[in-house]
Amino acid sequence: MSDVHDATYYFKCMIGGSLACGLTHTAIVPLDVMKCKKQVDGTYCKNMIDGIKRVSRDGHSTLGWAPTLVGYSAQGLGKFGFYEIFKDVYKKIVGAENADRYKKVGWSIASGSA
């Protein structure tokens, strides 16, 4: 595997991050809706499974899915894509030898920058 990262590599990281964050967070929306309804009305459901069934049955399972998908997709795009970009930027600044020697520090700084 090559260490050369080009625009295609960064694009793939951004798309992967977008899908990973956007889809997983969107899948949890019915659970979140059920939790909020249960907090407002303690008698809303008996347990988690009952609550999710009720949310789906009542047609509330799609509440909030669009902004969740858009927002978390954008967040994943930035976090995953820019993390890879910053790793390479900082590696060039400190040199390959130092980057390899202190890679955990480099990963942490790249993560915080993203």
Summary of the structure (lengths in Angstrom):
residues: 114
radius of gyration: 20.2
end to end distance: 24.1
largest distance: 61.2
contacts: 309
relative contact order: 0.15
helix: 79%
strand: 0%
